[in-house]
Amino acid sequence: MSHSTYLSKRKLYFLIVISISVLFSGCRQEDPTYLRSINEWHKARINFLKSEEGYVNLAGLYWLEEGENTFGADSSNQIIFPEKAAPHFGTFVLNKGTVKLINSSSILVEDKLVKDTVLVYNDTTDLTMRYKSLQWYIIKRGDDIGIRLRDFDNPILLSFDSIDYYPTDQKWKLDATWKAYQEPKNVDFQNMLGMTINYTIYGAFHFTIDGQEYTLEPLGEPEPEGYFVMFYDKTSSHTTYGSGRYIYVPEPDESGHTILDFNKAYNPPCAFTEFATCLFPHKENRLPIYVNAGEKFSGH
């Protein structure tokens, strides 16, 4: 073998070794403990959505008019419940934000049979009503007051067992910094029904992706799960839900540091039912990038 041939082969060998090294250096090894935690989070999402407090069992959404509102399965009612309801349940009386039930059927109020008129909703009262597999309660959205109906025998509960989502990638688990505004601002948000609801925004989370800084503003004060954030990104209406996605961000520590994990970005309730009243993200929370993490949407 000539000296030049030997050098050429040696050069080729080193090029192959370098190429392989570069290839494998780009394949980041995911932390198995973290992967398990995200898998458990996805399982918990399914369990919640199918639970009594979840959204898969929703069967109706009805808005009350001021004054008397008759309800039941019969078509003569002002509010028509599904066929499995009694023909005539009674009447809801809405009076300036207070709702009373005039019960004319076998409705359980907080699991007790009530035959008289009972206050079911005001600023300090919120009672649950039930008939066989149906359960309902009063909700308030802005100035509007309505009935949210659940059916614990909803056939969808039997078939719903999964949500599409991106493969877990730790690159989307980001360090974030909370920066409070000197003056909180009030922002009007639109919901799926065209209602306008005002929330206070106290600051924003700052984070970096591929060297570029972005911000997201949460709504109001932190909840037990953390700060509630809604956002759009370039996957919205393509591989993810068109009206944006939601995410909870843990409360920051004393230095303002927290973790923003897009692998836990999830679909709003309206992705699973027509009987939800989801809010839309505001313009400040439109990310001009593809967030290829969290839950996808292909129709349910």
N, C-alpha and C positions, 0 to 999 in steps of 0.2 A: 504494500500500500504506500503510495507516495505521501510525502509530508503535507502537501496541499490538500489531498483527499482526506487525510486524517483530521486536519484542522477544520475542513468543511463539515465533516460528520460530528466533530466535537462541538462546533458552533450550533449545528442543528439540534444536538442533544440538549444543550443549555437553553436554547429557545423553547424547546418542548417543556422542559422542567419549569422555566419561568412562566410559560403560558398556563400550565396546570396549577402552579402556585397562585397565580392571579385569579384563576377560575374559582379555586376553593376558598380563597380569602374573601371572595364576594358572596359566598354561600354562608351566611351567618347562622350559627347554631342557636336555635331557639331554646330558652330555658324550659325544661320539661315541667317544672313546677308552675311556671307562668302559663304554659299551654294548658295544663290541667285546670288551672283556675278559670281560664276563659271558657273552656269546655263546660265546666260546672256552671258558669254564668249563663251560657246558652241554655242549658237544661233548666235552670231556674226561671229563665224567661218563659219557656214553654209551659212550665208548671203554673206560673203566675197567670199567664193568658188564659189557661183553662180552668183556673180556680174560680170560686164564687165572686171574687173581687176583680177578676180579669175582664177581658173585652170580648172573648169569643162567644160568651153566652148572651150578649146583648140582643134584644129582640124588638126594641121599639124606643122611639124618642118622640115625645108629644109636648107641645107648648101650650100652656094654659092662657086663657083669656081672663081678663078681669071679670069677676062675678062667678056665676055657676058654670061648671063644666061636667056634664054627665059622662060616664065612661063605662065600658063593658064591651062584650063581643058583638052585641046587636048593632046593626047599621044605623039605628035611630039615635045612637049616642053621638055626642059631639066629639068624643075621643073614642076611637074604635080599637079595642085590644084584639089580639089573636083569637082564633076560634075556640081554643082550649079554655079561655076565660069564661066566666059566667055572663049571661046575656046583659044583665044590668047590675053592675057592682055598686053604684051609688053616684055621689056627686062630690067633686072637688070645688071648694069655694075659695077663690083667690081675692084677697082684699088688701091692697097696698103692701104686698110682700109677705103677707101671712096666708098660709094655706090650711084650711080645715077640711076634714073628710066627713061627709054624711054617709055612713055605711048602711047599705041595704042588702048586703050579701054576707057570705062567710069569709070575710077578709080578716086575716090576722094582722094586728098592728103590734110590732115588736113581739111576735109569737103569742099574742093574746087576742082572743076573740072580743071585738068591741062592737057593740050594737048602737051606741050613741054617737053624737057628733064629737070628733076628737081633733085637737090641734096637731097637725103632723109636720108643720114647717113654719119657722120664723127665724129671727137672728140667733136664737139660742136653742131651738128645737129642730131635730131632723130625724124623723121616725121612718122605719122601714115597714112596708106592707107586703103581705104574701097571700097567695092563693094557689094551692097545690105546687106545681113546679115553677110558677111565676112569682117573681119578686120585683117590687118597684119602690122608688123613693123620689123625692123632689130634688131637682138640681137648679142652680142659678147661674146664668151666664150673662154678665153685664147686668142689665135691668130686666132680662127675660127669665121667667121661671117655668120649668117644665117637669115632665115625668120621665125618668129613665127606667126602662123595663128590661128585666133579665128573665131568661128561660133556662133553668138548670137542666132541662131535657133537650136543649137545642141540639139537633142532629149534627151540627158542625163540630161539636165537641168530640164526637167519635172519630172524625176524619182528620182533625187538625193535630199534627204531631211534629212539625218541623218548620224552620224558617231558613231561607237561603242566606248565607253570609260568606264574606271573604275569608280566605285562609288567614289564620292568626299570624300577624307579623309585628314583632316588637318594635320595629321602626316607628309604628304609630302610637307607641306608649311614650308620651312626651313630657318633659319637664315644662312646667308653666309657672308663671308669676302673676299673682293677683295685684292689681293696681286700682285702688279705690279712687273714685272721682271726688274732687273737692265739693262739688254740688251734685247730688243725685238728680237724675233726669227722669221725667215721666214720658213713656212711649205708648202710643196706641198700637195694639196688635189686632189683626183680623183673624177670625176663625173660619172654619169650613162652611159655616152657615151665613157668612157675611156680617156677623156681629163685630163690633169694635169693643175691645176690652183693654183697659189701661193698666200698665204695670210700671213699677219703679225700678230703675236700673241704677245700681250703686257703684259699678266699676266694670273692669274687664280683665280677662285672662290673656296674658301675652305669652306666645310660644313661637318656636322657630322650626321650620321644615325646610330642609335643603338650603340652609343659610338665609332664608327669607322669613322675616317676622310677620306674624298674623295675630289677630285678636278675636276674641269671642266674648259677648256680653251675656251674662246670665240674667234671669228674671228674678227680681225681688230678693228676699232674704234666703239663706240656705235652708233646705229641708233636711230631714233625717238622713237622706241618701247623699246630701251634698247640694251644690248649686245646680239648678236646672238650666240647661242650655239647649237652644234650638238652633240649627244651622242648615244652610244649603251648601252644596259644593258642586263641582262639575259632573259628578255622577248622578245628581238628582234628575229624575225623569228618564234616566237611561238604565243604569244597573241598580239604582236605589230609588226609594219612594219619591215621587215628584214634588210633594209638599214639604220636603226636607226630612231631617232626622233629629232625634233628641239624644242627649247624653247628660249624665250627672258627673260633676267634677267635685272631688272631695274638698272640704274646707281647707284653705291654706294654713300652714303653720305660722308662727310668729313672724318669720322673715318674709312671708308672702308666697312661699314655695308650695306647690302641689303637683299632682300628676293628672294629665289630661290623656285618657286612653281611648283613642278612636276605635279600638277593637271592641269597645262596649257601646258604640253608637247603635241606636235602635230605632225601629220604625214607630211612628206615632200610632195611636189606637185606630185612626181612620184607615190605616192599611189593612185592618182586619175586619172592620164592620162599617156599615153605613150609618150606624146609630151613635157615632161619637161626634164630639165638637172640637176637633183639634185646632190649635193655634198654628199660624204660619210664622216662620222666622222673619224678623225685620231685616231691613237692608244692610245694617251694620254686620250682620252675621252671615253674609254671603261670601264664602271662601272661593277665590278664583283658581282653585286647584282640584285635582281628582283625589278625593279621600277614599282610597281603595281598601277600606277597613270597615268592620262592623256588619250590620245586617243589610242584605240586599232586598230587592222587591221584584217579584215576577208575577204577582197576582196571587190572591188567596181565595 
